[in-house]
């Protein structure tokens, strides 16, 4: 049975090196896990900007924000661990 792809949203903004790094990590993990990636520029929506400006890059999976860059940037290992957990269900 083929699992439905996970819907991943990366909240960030243009010219954000950390956001670009997290995007690359998600794309690399896309080789291992079924996923669809959407990039959302928080600068285009005042509400999103207010919500995420201090925690980007932030990652939502299937509608749930699961990783925020608060004390450190979201790592490849954290992303992999979360995706493993979700595919094990």
C-alpha positions as CSV (number, residue, x, y, z in Angstrom):
1,X,0.0,0.0,0.0
2,X,1.4,3.4,-1.0
3,X,1.1,6.0,1.7
4,X,-0.5,9.4,0.8
5,X,2.2,12.1,0.5
6,X,2.7,14.3,3.6
7,X,1.9,17.9,3.0
8,X,4.8,20.1,4.1
9,X,4.7,23.8,4.4
10,X,7.9,25.8,4.9
11,X,7.3,29.2,6.3
12,X,10.2,31.6,5.5
13,X,11.0,34.6,3.4
14,X,13.2,35.6,0.4
15,X,16.9,36.1,1.0
16,X,16.9,33.9,4.1
17,X,19.9,31.6,4.0
18,X,18.5,29.5,6.9
19,X,15.2,29.1,5.1
20,X,17.0,28.0,1.9
21,X,19.0,25.4,4.0
22,X,15.9,23.9,5.5
23,X,14.2,23.8,2.1
24,X,17.2,21.8,0.7
25,X,17.0,19.4,3.6
26,X,13.2,18.9,3.0
27,X,13.9,18.3,-0.7
28,X,16.6,15.8,0.1
29,X,14.2,13.9,2.5
30,X,11.7,13.9,-0.4
31,X,13.9,11.2,-1.9
32,X,13.1,9.0,1.1
33,X,9.6,10.0,2.1
34,X,6.4,10.7,0.0
35,X,5.9,14.5,0.4
36,X,4.6,17.6,-1.2
37,X,6.4,20.8,-0.4
38,X,4.9,24.3,-0.4
39,X,7.0,27.3,0.3
40,X,5.2,30.2,2.0
41,X,6.8,33.7,2.0
42,X,5.6,35.2,5.3
43,X,6.4,38.7,4.0
44,X,3.3,38.5,1.7
45,X,0.8,38.1,4.6
46,X,0.9,40.5,7.6
47,X,-0.7,37.8,9.8
48,X,1.8,35.2,8.9
49,X,4.6,37.7,9.3
50,X,3.5,38.5,12.8
51,X,3.1,34.8,13.7
52,X,6.4,33.5,12.2
53,X,8.8,36.5,12.0
54,X,10.9,35.4,15.0
55,X,10.8,31.6,14.4
56,X,11.5,31.1,10.7
57,X,12.2,28.8,9.2
58,X,9.2,27.0,10.5
59,X,7.8,23.7,9.2
60,X,4.2,22.4,9.2
61,X,3.4,18.8,8.3
62,X,-0.2,18.0,7.4
63,X,-1.5,21.2,8.8
64,X,0.4,21.1,12.1
65,X,3.4,23.4,12.8
66,X,5.9,20.9,14.2
67,X,9.2,22.6,14.0
68,X,10.1,26.2,14.6
69,X,13.5,27.8,14.7
70,X,13.4,29.3,18.2
71,X,16.7,28.4,20.0
72,X,18.3,26.8,16.9
73,X,17.6,26.3,13.2
74,X,15.6,23.2,12.3
75,X,18.0,20.4,11.4
76,X,18.0,17.6,8.9
77,X,18.0,15.1,11.8
78,X,14.9,16.8,13.4
79,X,13.1,16.7,10.1
80,X,14.0,13.1,9.4
81,X,12.9,12.0,12.9
82,X,9.6,13.7,12.5
83,X,9.0,12.2,9.1
84,X,10.0,8.8,10.3
85,X,7.6,9.1,13.2
86,X,4.7,10.1,10.9
87,X,5.4,7.3,8.4
88,X,5.5,4.7,11.1
89,X,1.9,5.3,12.0
